[in-house]
Amino acid sequence: MQATIRTEEPADYEAIRKLNDEAFGQQNEGRLIEALRAMPAYIAQLSLVAEIRGKIVGHILFSPVEIQSKEAVHHATALAPMAVLPEYQGRGIGSQLVEEGLRRARQLGHGAVIVLGHEWFYPRFGFQPARNWNIRCPFPVPEAAFMAIELRQGALKGVKGVVRYLKPFDEV
Protein backbone atom coordinates (compact mmCIF):
# COMPACT_ATOMS: atom_id res chain seq x y z
CA MET A 1 0.00 0.00 0.00
CA GLN A 2 1.56 3.26 -1.13
CA ALA A 3 1.39 6.20 1.27
CA THR A 4 2.34 9.82 0.80
CA ILE A 5 5.29 10.56 3.10
CA ARG A 6 5.68 14.20 4.07
CA THR A 7 7.02 16.43 6.82
CA GLU A 8 4.61 16.90 9.71
CA GLU A 9 2.71 20.17 10.05
CA PRO A 10 1.25 21.73 13.21
CA ALA A 11 -2.24 20.69 12.07
CA ASP A 12 -1.03 17.05 12.29
CA TYR A 13 0.06 17.12 15.94
CA GLU A 14 -3.16 15.77 17.46
CA ALA A 15 -3.44 12.95 14.89
CA ILE A 16 0.23 12.04 15.48
CA ARG A 17 -0.31 11.86 19.25
CA LYS A 18 -3.42 9.72 18.85
CA LEU A 19 -1.81 7.30 16.39
CA ASN A 20 1.22 6.82 18.66
CA ASP A 21 -1.06 6.25 21.66
CA GLU A 22 -3.03 3.66 19.69
CA ALA A 23 -0.03 1.93 18.12
CA PHE A 24 1.85 1.63 21.41
CA GLY A 25 -1.21 1.09 23.60
CA GLN A 26 -0.12 3.85 25.98
CA GLN A 27 0.41 7.61 26.06
CA ASN A 28 4.18 7.68 26.67
CA GLU A 29 5.25 8.07 23.05
CA GLY A 30 2.69 10.81 22.36
CA ARG A 31 4.01 12.77 25.34
CA LEU A 32 7.60 12.08 24.23
CA ILE A 33 6.96 13.56 20.79
CA GLU A 34 5.38 16.67 22.30
CA ALA A 35 8.34 17.11 24.68
CA LEU A 36 10.85 16.67 21.85
CA ARG A 37 9.07 19.26 19.69
CA ALA A 38 9.55 21.80 22.51
CA MET A 39 13.33 21.32 22.54
CA PRO A 40 15.79 23.53 20.63
CA ALA A 41 17.42 20.34 19.27
CA TYR A 42 14.16 19.23 17.58
CA ILE A 43 14.70 18.42 13.89
CA ALA A 44 11.38 19.39 12.27
CA GLN A 45 12.49 18.12 8.84
CA LEU A 46 12.84 14.60 10.29
CA SER A 47 9.36 14.27 11.77
CA LEU A 48 7.44 12.59 8.97
CA VAL A 49 3.92 11.32 8.51
CA ALA A 50 2.48 8.67 6.22
CA GLU A 51 -0.84 9.72 4.77
CA ILE A 52 -3.41 7.68 2.85
CA ARG A 53 -6.43 9.43 1.36
CA GLY A 54 -5.97 12.36 3.73
CA LYS A 55 -5.66 10.21 6.87
CA ILE A 56 -2.42 10.11 8.88
CA VAL A 57 -1.66 6.41 9.33
CA GLY A 58 1.99 6.50 10.37
CA HIS A 59 4.67 8.69 11.92
CA ILE A 60 8.44 8.57 12.34
CA LEU A 61 10.73 10.89 14.27
CA PHE A 62 14.51 11.29 14.35
CA SER A 63 16.33 13.14 17.15
CA PRO A 64 19.95 13.97 17.91
CA VAL A 65 21.88 11.72 20.30
CA GLU A 66 25.42 11.62 21.62
CA ILE A 67 27.62 8.55 21.83
CA GLN A 68 29.79 9.15 24.89
CA SER A 69 32.98 7.45 25.99
CA LYS A 70 35.79 8.53 28.31
CA GLU A 71 37.77 9.65 25.27
CA ALA A 72 35.21 11.48 23.14
CA VAL A 73 31.65 12.48 22.36
CA HIS A 74 30.28 11.69 18.90
CA HIS A 75 27.03 12.91 17.41
CA ALA A 76 24.44 10.69 15.74
CA THR A 77 20.70 10.55 15.22
CA ALA A 78 18.13 8.27 16.84
CA LEU A 79 15.08 6.86 15.10
CA ALA A 80 12.35 6.91 17.75
CA PRO A 81 9.50 6.58 17.86
CA MET A 82 8.03 5.06 14.72
CA ALA A 83 4.38 4.06 14.71
CA VAL A 84 1.71 2.87 12.29
CA LEU A 85 -1.98 2.59 13.10
CA PRO A 86 -2.75 -1.06 13.92
CA GLU A 87 -5.18 -1.47 11.01
CA TYR A 88 -2.45 -0.35 8.57
CA GLN A 89 0.40 -2.45 10.00
CA GLY A 90 1.90 -5.13 7.79
CA ARG A 91 1.22 -3.14 4.61
CA GLY A 92 4.63 -1.55 4.09
CA ILE A 93 3.82 1.81 5.67
CA GLY A 94 6.57 1.49 8.29
CA SER A 95 9.09 0.55 5.61
CA GLN A 96 8.16 3.61 3.57
CA LEU A 97 8.62 5.83 6.62
CA VAL A 98 12.02 4.33 7.48
CA GLU A 99 13.30 4.52 3.89
CA GLU A 100 12.22 8.13 3.41
CA GLY A 101 13.44 9.12 6.88
CA LEU A 102 16.89 7.65 6.25
CA ARG A 103 17.02 9.31 2.82
CA ARG A 104 16.19 12.70 4.31
CA ALA A 105 18.60 12.26 7.23
CA ARG A 106 21.39 11.44 4.76
CA GLN A 107 20.42 14.44 2.62
CA LEU A 108 20.60 16.71 5.70
CA GLY A 109 24.14 15.48 6.42
CA HIS A 110 23.52 13.10 9.32
CA GLY A 111 26.23 10.45 9.46
CA ALA A 112 24.62 7.63 11.43
CA VAL A 113 21.31 6.53 12.93
CA ILE A 114 20.70 4.49 16.08
CA VAL A 115 17.50 2.50 16.65
CA LEU A 116 16.10 0.41 19.46
CA GLY A 117 13.55 -1.83 17.80
CA HIS A 118 12.55 -5.14 16.31
CA GLU A 119 15.62 -7.08 15.19
CA TRP A 120 13.55 -8.73 12.44
CA PHE A 121 12.47 -5.37 10.94
CA TYR A 122 15.34 -2.89 10.85
CA PRO A 123 18.15 -5.00 9.29
CA ARG A 124 16.34 -4.90 5.91
CA PHE A 125 17.29 -1.20 5.76
CA GLY A 126 20.95 -1.85 6.56
CA PHE A 127 20.85 -1.61 10.36
CA GLN A 128 23.34 -3.84 12.16
CA PRO A 129 23.83 -4.59 15.85
CA ALA A 130 25.35 -1.49 17.46
CA ARG A 131 27.76 -3.76 19.32
CA ASN A 132 29.62 -4.09 15.97
CA TRP A 133 30.93 -0.59 16.73
CA ASN A 134 31.12 -1.06 20.51
CA ILE A 135 28.13 1.25 20.88
CA ARG A 136 25.94 0.44 23.88
CA CYS A 137 22.39 1.23 24.87
CA PRO A 138 21.82 3.08 28.15
CA PHE A 139 18.83 0.83 28.87
CA PRO A 140 18.79 -2.89 29.66
CA VAL A 141 17.62 -4.32 26.32
CA PRO A 142 18.46 -7.38 24.22
CA GLU A 143 21.66 -6.66 22.25
CA ALA A 144 20.03 -7.66 18.96
CA ALA A 145 17.36 -4.95 19.38
CA PHE A 146 19.88 -2.09 19.58
CA MET A 147 21.16 -1.27 16.10
CA ALA A 148 22.95 1.35 14.04
CA ILE A 149 23.45 2.26 10.40
CA GLU A 150 26.07 4.46 8.77
CA LEU A 151 24.48 6.96 6.40
CA ARG A 152 27.95 8.12 5.43
CA GLN A 153 30.60 5.45 4.99
CA GLY A 154 32.95 5.39 7.95
CA ALA A 155 30.74 7.67 10.08
CA LEU A 156 31.02 5.26 13.02
CA LYS A 157 34.66 4.28 12.48
CA GLY A 158 36.41 4.46 15.83
CA VAL A 159 33.20 5.45 17.60
CA LYS A 160 32.42 3.64 20.82
CA GLY A 161 30.52 4.35 23.99
CA VAL A 162 27.04 4.69 25.44
CA VAL A 163 24.25 6.45 23.57
CA ARG A 164 22.78 9.41 25.43
CA TYR A 165 19.28 10.32 24.31
CA LEU A 166 17.66 13.71 24.82
CA LYS A 167 16.19 14.17 28.30
CA PRO A 168 12.53 13.48 27.38
CA PHE A 169 13.47 9.87 26.57
CA ASP A 170 14.27 9.34 30.27
CA GLU A 171 10.57 9.69 31.04
CA VAL A 172 9.31 7.05 28.58
Contacts in CASP RR format, 6 or more apart in sequence:
PFRMAT RR
TARGET T0000
AUTHOR 0000-0000-0000
METHOD contacts of the structure
MODEL  1
MQATIRTEEPADYEAIRKLNDEAFGQQNEGRLIEALRAMPAYIAQLSLVA
EIRGKIVGHILFSPVEIQSKEAVHHATALAPMAVLPEYQGRGIGSQLVEE
GLRRARQLGHGAVIVLGHEWFYPRFGFQPARNWNIRCPFPVPEAAFMAIE
LRQGALKGVKGVVRYLKPFDEV
1 52 0 8 1.000
1 88 0 8 1.000
1 91 0 8 1.000
1 92 0 8 1.000
1 93 0 8 1.000
2 96 0 8 1.000
3 50 0 8 1.000
3 51 0 8 1.000
3 52 0 8 1.000
3 57 0 8 1.000
3 58 0 8 1.000
3 93 0 8 1.000
3 96 0 8 1.000
4 50 0 8 1.000
4 51 0 8 1.000
4 52 0 8 1.000
5 48 0 8 1.000
5 49 0 8 1.000
5 50 0 8 1.000
5 51 0 8 1.000
5 96 0 8 1.000
5 97 0 8 1.000
5 100 0 8 1.000
5 101 0 8 1.000
6 48 0 8 1.000
6 49 0 8 1.000
6 51 0 8 1.000
7 44 0 8 1.000
7 45 0 8 1.000
7 47 0 8 1.000
7 48 0 8 1.000
7 49 0 8 1.000
8 16 0 8 1.000
8 44 0 8 1.000
8 47 0 8 1.000
8 48 0 8 1.000
8 49 0 8 1.000
8 59 0 8 1.000
12 49 0 8 1.000
12 56 0 8 1.000
13 34 0 8 1.000
13 37 0 8 1.000
15 49 0 8 1.000
15 56 0 8 1.000
16 30 0 8 1.000
16 33 0 8 1.000
16 49 0 8 1.000
16 56 0 8 1.000
16 59 0 8 1.000
17 30 0 8 1.000
17 33 0 8 1.000
17 34 0 8 1.000
19 56 0 8 1.000
19 57 0 8 1.000
19 58 0 8 1.000
19 59 0 8 1.000
19 83 0 8 1.000
19 84 0 8 1.000
19 85 0 8 1.000
20 29 0 8 1.000
20 30 0 8 1.000
20 33 0 8 1.000
20 59 0 8 1.000
20 81 0 8 1.000
20 83 0 8 1.000
21 27 0 8 1.000
21 29 0 8 1.000
21 30 0 8 1.000
22 85 0 8 1.000
22 86 0 8 1.000
23 29 0 8 1.000
23 58 0 8 1.000
23 83 0 8 1.000
23 84 0 8 1.000
23 85 0 8 1.000
23 86 0 8 1.000
23 89 0 8 1.000
24 81 0 8 1.000
24 83 0 8 1.000
28 171 0 8 1.000
28 172 0 8 1.000
29 81 0 8 1.000
29 83 0 8 1.000
29 172 0 8 1.000
30 81 0 8 1.000
31 171 0 8 1.000
31 172 0 8 1.000
32 81 0 8 1.000
32 168 0 8 1.000
32 169 0 8 1.000
32 171 0 8 1.000
32 172 0 8 1.000
33 47 0 8 1.000
33 59 0 8 1.000
33 61 0 8 1.000
33 81 0 8 1.000
35 168 0 8 1.000
35 171 0 8 1.000
36 42 0 8 1.000
36 61 0 8 1.000
36 63 0 8 1.000
36 166 0 8 1.000
36 168 0 8 1.000
37 47 0 8 1.000
39 166 0 8 1.000
39 168 0 8 1.000
41 63 0 8 1.000
41 64 0 8 1.000
41 166 0 8 1.000
42 63 0 8 1.000
43 62 0 8 1.000
43 63 0 8 1.000
43 64 0 8 1.000
43 77 0 8 1.000
43 108 0 8 1.000
45 104 0 8 1.000
45 108 0 8 1.000
46 61 0 8 1.000
46 62 0 8 1.000
46 63 0 8 1.000
46 77 0 8 1.000
46 101 0 8 1.000
46 104 0 8 1.000
46 105 0 8 1.000
46 108 0 8 1.000
47 59 0 8 1.000
47 60 0 8 1.000
47 61 0 8 1.000
47 62 0 8 1.000
48 59 0 8 1.000
48 60 0 8 1.000
48 61 0 8 1.000
48 97 0 8 1.000
48 100 0 8 1.000
48 101 0 8 1.000
48 104 0 8 1.000
49 56 0 8 1.000
49 58 0 8 1.000
49 59 0 8 1.000
50 56 0 8 1.000
50 57 0 8 1.000
50 58 0 8 1.000
50 59 0 8 1.000
50 84 0 8 1.000
50 93 0 8 1.000
50 94 0 8 1.000
50 96 0 8 1.000
50 97 0 8 1.000
51 57 0 8 1.000
52 88 0 8 1.000
52 93 0 8 1.000
57 84 0 8 1.000
57 85 0 8 1.000
57 88 0 8 1.000
57 93 0 8 1.000
58 83 0 8 1.000
58 84 0 8 1.000
58 85 0 8 1.000
58 88 0 8 1.000
58 93 0 8 1.000
58 94 0 8 1.000
58 97 0 8 1.000
59 81 0 8 1.000
59 82 0 8 1.000
59 83 0 8 1.000
59 97 0 8 1.000
60 79 0 8 1.000
60 81 0 8 1.000
60 82 0 8 1.000
60 83 0 8 1.000
60 94 0 8 1.000
60 97 0 8 1.000
60 98 0 8 1.000
60 101 0 8 1.000
61 79 0 8 1.000
61 80 0 8 1.000
61 81 0 8 1.000
61 82 0 8 1.000
62 77 0 8 1.000
62 78 0 8 1.000
62 79 0 8 1.000
62 101 0 8 1.000
62 105 0 8 1.000
62 110 0 8 1.000
62 113 0 8 1.000
63 77 0 8 1.000
63 78 0 8 1.000
63 80 0 8 1.000
63 165 0 8 1.000
63 166 0 8 1.000
64 75 0 8 1.000
64 76 0 8 1.000
64 77 0 8 1.000
64 78 0 8 1.000
64 166 0 8 1.000
65 75 0 8 1.000
65 76 0 8 1.000
65 77 0 8 1.000
65 78 0 8 1.000
65 114 0 8 1.000
65 163 0 8 1.000
65 164 0 8 1.000
65 165 0 8 1.000
65 166 0 8 1.000
66 73 0 8 1.000
66 74 0 8 1.000
66 75 0 8 1.000
66 76 0 8 1.000
66 163 0 8 1.000
66 164 0 8 1.000
67 73 0 8 1.000
67 74 0 8 1.000
67 75 0 8 1.000
67 76 0 8 1.000
67 114 0 8 1.000
67 135 0 8 1.000
67 159 0 8 1.000
67 160 0 8 1.000
67 161 0 8 1.000
67 162 0 8 1.000
67 163 0 8 1.000
67 164 0 8 1.000
68 161 0 8 1.000
68 162 0 8 1.000
68 163 0 8 1.000
68 164 0 8 1.000
69 160 0 8 1.000
69 161 0 8 1.000
69 162 0 8 1.000
74 156 0 8 1.000
74 159 0 8 1.000
76 110 0 8 1.000
76 111 0 8 1.000
76 112 0 8 1.000
76 113 0 8 1.000
76 114 0 8 1.000
76 148 0 8 1.000
76 155 0 8 1.000
76 156 0 8 1.000
76 159 0 8 1.000
76 163 0 8 1.000
77 105 0 8 1.000
77 110 0 8 1.000
77 111 0 8 1.000
77 112 0 8 1.000
77 113 0 8 1.000
77 114 0 8 1.000
78 113 0 8 1.000
78 114 0 8 1.000
78 115 0 8 1.000
78 163 0 8 1.000
78 165 0 8 1.000
79 98 0 8 1.000
79 101 0 8 1.000
79 113 0 8 1.000
79 114 0 8 1.000
79 115 0 8 1.000
80 115 0 8 1.000
80 116 0 8 1.000
80 165 0 8 1.000
80 169 0 8 1.000
82 94 0 8 1.000
82 97 0 8 1.000
82 98 0 8 1.000
84 90 0 8 1.000
84 93 0 8 1.000
84 94 0 8 1.000
84 97 0 8 1.000
95 124 0 8 1.000
95 125 0 8 1.000
98 122 0 8 1.000
98 125 0 8 1.000
99 125 0 8 1.000
102 113 0 8 1.000
102 125 0 8 1.000
102 149 0 8 1.000
102 151 0 8 1.000
105 111 0 8 1.000
105 113 0 8 1.000
105 151 0 8 1.000
106 151 0 8 1.000
106 152 0 8 1.000
109 151 0 8 1.000
109 152 0 8 1.000
110 151 0 8 1.000
111 150 0 8 1.000
111 151 0 8 1.000
111 152 0 8 1.000
111 155 0 8 1.000
112 148 0 8 1.000
112 149 0 8 1.000
112 150 0 8 1.000
112 151 0 8 1.000
112 152 0 8 1.000
112 155 0 8 1.000
112 156 0 8 1.000
112 159 0 8 1.000
113 127 0 8 1.000
113 148 0 8 1.000
113 149 0 8 1.000
113 151 0 8 1.000
114 130 0 8 1.000
114 135 0 8 1.000
114 146 0 8 1.000
114 147 0 8 1.000
114 148 0 8 1.000
114 163 0 8 1.000
115 122 0 8 1.000
115 127 0 8 1.000
115 146 0 8 1.000
115 147 0 8 1.000
115 148 0 8 1.000
115 149 0 8 1.000
116 137 0 8 1.000
116 139 0 8 1.000
116 141 0 8 1.000
116 145 0 8 1.000
116 146 0 8 1.000
116 147 0 8 1.000
117 145 0 8 1.000
117 146 0 8 1.000
117 147 0 8 1.000
118 145 0 8 1.000
119 142 0 8 1.000
119 144 0 8 1.000
119 145 0 8 1.000
119 147 0 8 1.000
122 147 0 8 1.000
123 147 0 8 1.000
125 149 0 8 1.000
126 149 0 8 1.000
127 147 0 8 1.000
127 148 0 8 1.000
127 149 0 8 1.000
128 147 0 8 1.000
128 148 0 8 1.000
128 149 0 8 1.000
129 143 0 8 1.000
129 144 0 8 1.000
129 146 0 8 1.000
129 147 0 8 1.000
129 148 0 8 1.000
130 136 0 8 1.000
130 137 0 8 1.000
130 146 0 8 1.000
130 147 0 8 1.000
130 148 0 8 1.000
130 163 0 8 1.000
131 143 0 8 1.000
131 146 0 8 1.000
132 148 0 8 1.000
133 148 0 8 1.000
133 156 0 8 1.000
133 158 0 8 1.000
133 159 0 8 1.000
133 160 0 8 1.000
134 159 0 8 1.000
134 160 0 8 1.000
134 161 0 8 1.000
135 146 0 8 1.000
135 148 0 8 1.000
135 156 0 8 1.000
135 159 0 8 1.000
135 160 0 8 1.000
135 161 0 8 1.000
135 162 0 8 1.000
135 163 0 8 1.000
136 146 0 8 1.000
136 161 0 8 1.000
136 162 0 8 1.000
136 163 0 8 1.000
137 146 0 8 1.000
137 162 0 8 1.000
137 163 0 8 1.000
138 162 0 8 1.000
138 163 0 8 1.000
138 164 0 8 1.000
138 165 0 8 1.000
148 156 0 8 1.000
150 156 0 8 1.000
END
